[in-house]
Amino acid sequence: MSIIYLIGGLLLILLGANGLTDGGAALAKRFHISDIVIGLTIVAFGTSAPELTVSVSSALKGSADMAIGNVVGSNIFNTLMIVGCTALVAPIIVTRNTLIHDIPLCILAAFALFFCCSDVLLDRYQYDVVSRTDGLMLLGFFAIFISYTFAIAKEDEDKQPEEKVASMPLWKALLWIVGGLLMLILGGNLFVDGASSIARSLGVSESIIGLTLVAAGTSLPELATSVVAAIKKNPEMAIGNAIGSNLFNVFFVLGCTASITPLHLTGITTIDMLMLIFSSLLLWIVAFFIRKRTITRWEGGFMVACFVAYTIYLILQQ
């Protein structure tokens, strides 16, 4: 039954995110909001909706480790597996703007989360907690990130091809939005209940489940999108996909979650946080130093191997 809850919850989350995104984009288009604004807000939110739903549901159910593990694990998965697998299909040419601005922002997000989760290490507290103050700070970073992204997007708006947003009647757009939200809420509850039950039955900690199973499950749409883009000769989309998702996960998803309820950590370790920082730094290193602005197949293979090694380490720690 736990497996059914897990799979059914994930399907509801993915369907809900898709419905919410399509309905929101159609509604925005109906009120003559530009495509670039739709892409930077509604579509971006839709792709982060699975992580947001699972993290908030986990936190409200008292599973803080799963909420944090979902974000940390998703970001490691995005950086190492999504970019790595995409590079294995086709080498990725990294743009100068991504190298100078976007990847450093991703590294900043990793360090910000590390500092938020290191109360015992840095302040000698009895336990680590991501407080409401930390959550509000992360949301502040998110506001800065969105402002910066809008500024860059406005400069490049004339150079970008217009996205095709499907039009639909007002009633249908509202139905998709409401239905999508309901599926996200129900799917999030089912997914967290299923994952927690599996963790208890296997004697595995919720932090490990969050870092692996939950993180991979909520990141599968991004992996599929990036690999398909590489097959269609557009592999550079994987970089933007991974970086955008990572920034949303830390600044928006975790910011919202911690603002709702403080997150007390018990199973997420310093090693996990350092792995998050390492994955972001590795992305910058392979893009900049080895073969400048190109992530080759062997570099992609190395990134995938790093993720596999980290997953094996987590399993052996049990």
N, C-alpha and C positions, 0 to 999 in steps of 0.2 A: 504493500500500500504506500510506503514511503517513496518508492521509486515512481509510482503513478503520480503522487503529489508533486514530486520534483519535476518530472517531465511535463505534466499538465500545467504546473505553475509557470515553467519556463515558456511554454507555448503561449499561454495567456499573456505573459509579459511582452513577448515579441509581437504578438498580434495587437495588443493594446498600444504599444509604442508606435507601431506602424499606422494604426488607425488615428491615434492622437496627432501624429505628424502630418498625415495626409489631410485630415479635417482642419487642423490649425493652419496649414499652408493655404488651403483653399479659402478659408475664411479671411485670412490676411490678404490674399490676392483679391478677394471680393471688395475689400475696402482700400484697394489700390496701394498696398504696401509693397515696396520694391522687392525684387527677388533676392537681392543681397541681404536685406534685413531679414527676410524669411529664412534664408540659409543660415544666418548667424544666430538666430534666436530659436525659432520653432523646430527646424530640422536638427540643429545641434542639440537642443533639449531632448528631442525624440530619441536620438541615438544614445543619450546618457540616461534615459528613463529606466531601463532595466537595472542599472547599478543603483540609481536613486531609490527605486522601489524596494529593492532587496535590502539596501543599507538602512533605510528608514524603518522598514518592517522588522529587521533584525534588532535594531536599537530599541524600538518600542516593546519588543518581546523579551528584552533583557539580554540579547545575544550581541554584546558590543564587539566581541572578538570577530564574529562573523561579519559585522558591519565594516570594521576596519580592514579585516582580511579580504573582503570583497574588493575594496578600493585598491589596497596595496597589490593584491594578486592580479587584479585586472590590469593595472598599470604595468606590472612586470610582464604579463602575458602580451599586452599590446606592443610593448617595446621589443621584446625578444622574439616572440612567436609570430606576431603579425608581420612585423618588418622583416624578420628572418625568413619566414616562409615565402613572403612576396619576393625577396631578393633571390631566393632559390629558383623561383619561376622566371624572373627577369631582373637583371641588375637595376638598381634604383639610382637615378641621377638626382641629387639633392640641390634645390635652388639656393642661391646665395642668401635670400631673405630667411629661409628656413634655418640655414646654418648659423646665421648671425643673431637672429631674434627668437625664432620659435623653439629650437632645441634648448638654448639657455633658459628660456621660460620653463620648459619641462624640468630641467635640472633644479631651478629655483623651487618649483612645486614639490619636488622630492625632498629637498632640504627643509622646506617649510613644514612638511608633514613629519619629518624626522624630529625636528625641534618640538613640535606639538606633542609628540608621543614619547618624549624622553625626560619626563619629570624625575624619575628615579636616578637616571644617569647624570643629568645636569643640575638638578636642584636638591638631590638627596631626599626626595619625598618617599613615602612608604609605597606608593603605587603610581602607575602611569594613568593619566586621564586626559582625554581631549575635551576640554571644558567648553562651556557656551562662549566664553571670551575667545577661545581658539577658533571656534566655529564662526563667530562674527568676523574675526580677523581674516579667515580664509575667504569668507564672502566678500570682504573688502578687496582682497587680491583678485577675486573673480570680477568685481566691478571694474577694476583697473584693466584686467585682461580684455574684457568685452569692449571697453572704451578704445583700447589700443587696436583691437581687431577691427572695429568699425572704422577707425581712422585710416588704417591700411587698406581696408576694403573699398572705402570711398575713393581713394587714390587710384585703385585698379579697376573700378567699376566699369569704365568704358572699355577696358581691355578684355573683360570676361564675357563669354557667351551667355546669353540669357537662359536661365534654367526654365524648363517646362514644368509648370505647376498645374496639375489637372484642375479644371473648374468643376464645381458641383453645386447643386441647389443649396440654399442656406440651411434648410431643414436637415439635409443629408450631412453637411459639414458639422452642424451641431450634434447630430446623432453619432458621428464618428468620434468627435471629441469626448462626449459624455461616455459613450461605450468604451472608448480607449482607456479613459481614466478608471472606469469600473473594472475592466480587465486587468489593468496594472495593479490595482489594489488587491483584487482577489488572487491574481497570479503571484504577487509578492508574498502574501500570507501562505499560500500553498507551498511555494518554493522554499521558504524559510522553514516551515514545519517539516517538509520532507527532508531537507538537508540536515536539520537538527536531529531528526529521528535516525537517519542513517549514521550520523556521527556517534550518537549514543549506542546504537546497536553494534557498531564496529569498534567501539572503544577509542575512537579518534576524536581529538579535540575539535571544537567548533572553529578555532583559529585555522587549523589545517584544512578543514572543509572549505572555509571562506577563501583561503589563499589558493586553493586548487580547483575543486569542483565548481563552487559558486562563481569564482572569478572567470574560469574558462567558459562556463555556461552563459554568463552575461556578456562575454566578449566574442562569442561565436559569430554574431552578425557582422562585426567589424572584420573578423578574419575572412569570412566568406566574401565580403565586399572587396577587400584588398586583393585577395588571390584572383578573383574574377577580373578586377581592374588590371592586374599584371598580365593575365592571359590576353586581355584586349589591348595590350601594349600601352597601358597607362599606369606603370608601377609606382610612379611618384605619389599617386593618391594615397598609398599606404602610409607614407610619412605624415602627411596632413591628418589622415584618419587617426593614427596612433597618438600624435601629439595633441590634437584637439580633444580626443577622448580622455587622455591623461590629465590635461588641465581642467576639464570639466569635472572629472572624478574627484580630484583633490580639492579644488577651490569651491565647486558648486555642490557636488554630492555630499562630500564630507562636511563642508561648511553648513549645509542645510541640516544634515543629520545631527551634528554636534550642537547646533543652535536649538534644536528641538529637545534633545536630552543629552547630558554629558555622557561620554563613552569611557568606561573604566576598562583598561586593558589588562588581561591576564596571560593570554597565550601568544600575542604578537610580540616577537622578540626584537632586539637590536639587530640581529642578523637579517631578519626580514626587511627592516627599514634600510639597512646598508645595501641589501640586494636591490632595493628599489632605486637607491642613488647610483649604484654600480651600473644598472641597466640603462639609466639615462645618460650617464657619462660614457658608457660603451657606445651608445648610438652616436654621440657627438664625435668620439674618437674615430670610429670606422668611417664616418662621413667626412671628417676633416683631415686626418693625419695620414691614413694608410694609402688610399687612392683618392685624392682630393675630390670631394663632392660626388663620389660614387660608392655605393654599397654593392660589392660584388657578390657572386654566388657563394664563394667560400666564406666570406664574412657573414653572409646570411646563415650559412650552415653552422658557423661558430656561435652565432647568437642563439640559434635553436638548441645547440648542444648545451649552452649555458643554462637555458631554461630547463632542459631535461635533467641536468645535474642538480639544479636547485630543487626540482620536484622530488628526485630520489633522496636528497638530503632531508627534506621534510618528512618523507615516509620513514626513513631510518631513525628519525628523532623520536618516533612514537614508541 
